[in-house]
Amino acid sequence: MAHERSESATSLATQLARGFTRALQSRAARLGFSPGQFPILLELWEEEGLTQRQLLDRVDVEQATIANTLARMERDGLIERRIHPKDKRAQQVFLTEKARSMRGEAMAAAEDAEQAVFAGFRRFEKELLKEYIRWAIANTRKL
């Protein structure tokens, strides 16, 4: 039974996600962010001033998760929130200079973590696996 669980796609995907998180953890900690904050940083490096709702839609996590993550990022000096000029109920999220300046190093840390996870893979194997993962993710969005 344990063997069957370890071979299920769900179990394998969970183990792979944890592996990526572990690979990024120490690299990210040195820079001052956590792996869970990385998707939000990616979105804000592309477009600042997003609302929590917009980030929620783009990052595809639970409302409580994003609220807690943003609170930690604000506490850690990575973001600041400002009242939306057209909707006083909403807040826009902006990066601090600290978060803006870490972009290059953070991207390099993520690439380094990915290389560690894919150690021993030939390039086409890595690209093929990533394509299969994208395909499976697309399928989950139809559920």
N, C-alpha and C positions, 0 to 999 in steps of 0.2 A: 504494500500500500504506500509506504513512504517513497518507494522508487517511482510509483506512478505519479505522485504529487510533484516530485522533482522534475519529471519529464513533461508536465503539462505546460502549455504555452503561457498560461497565467502565472504559474510559478516561475518559469524561466524569465518572463518579462519583469516580474517583481525583483528577481535576483539581479538582473541586468541593470535595472534602475538604481537599485541600492549600490551596485558596483560603481556606476557612474558617479553617484553622490559621494561615495567614499573617495574616489579618485580626485574629485574636485574639492572635497572638504579641506584638506590641509593647505592646498594651494590657495583657496579662497580665503581661508582664515588669515593667512599672512598678509592679504591685501585689505582685510576688514569687511568682508561680506560672507554670507553663507550660501551654499548651493541653492537653497530655496528662494533666495533673493535674486539669483542670477536671471531667471526669465523676466522679472520685472525690470531689472537693470537693462536687459537687452531691449525691451520695448521703449523704455525712457531714453536710451541712447539714440534710438531712431526718431522718437517724437516725444518731447517734453510737454507738460501741460495736460496730460490725459487725466480724466477723472477716474475714480476708483472703479466705477461701472465699466468704463472703457478698458481698463486694465484687466478687470475680471473677465470680460469677453475675449480678450486677446490671449490671456495666459491660461484660461480654461481650468481654474481651480474653484474651490468652494468660497462663498462669500466670507465666512469666518476666517478661512485660511488667509485670504488676501488682506483682510482687515488687520489680522495679527502680524502678518509679514510687513505691511506698511508701517504699523506702529513700531516694530523693531527697527526698521530702516530709518525711521524718523529719529528714534532714540539714539541710533548709532551714527547719526549725522550724514546719512546718505541721501535723504530726500527732505523736502519741505513741502507742506501743503498750504495752498492759498485758496481763499474763497473764489469760486468761479464768478467772473464779472457779470455774466448774464443769468446765472442761476444761483442765488444765495444759499440754496440748500446743498449744492454740490461743491466739492473741493477739487482743485487741480493739483496734480503731483508734479513737482519739479525736482531735478537732481541738484545736489549741492556741488560745489566745486570739487570737493573730495571725491564724490562719485564720478563726476565728469573726467577727472584726471586719472582715474584708475582703469578707464576703458581698455586701453591697449594691453596693459598687464593682465587684466581680467580675461580678455579674449585669448591671450597667450596661455594663461593658466587653464582655460577650458580646452584649448587645443591640445595642451600637454596631457591633460586628464584623458581626453579622447584617445590620444596616441597610446597611453598606458593601457587603456581598456582593449584597444585593438592591436596590441603588440603581437607580432607574428602573423598578422593577416596580410595578404597581398592586397594591393590597392583595389583591384576589381572585386575581391571578396568583401572588403569593407564597404565599397560603394553598393554592391549588390545587397548586403545585409541592411544597409541604411534604406535602400529602396523598398525592401520587404517591410521594414518597420514603418515607413511612411504609408505604405499600402494598408497595413493592419490598423494604423491610427485612423486613416480615412474611413475604414470600415466601422471603427468604433463610433465615429461621429454620426453614423447613420442609425445607430441603435436608439 
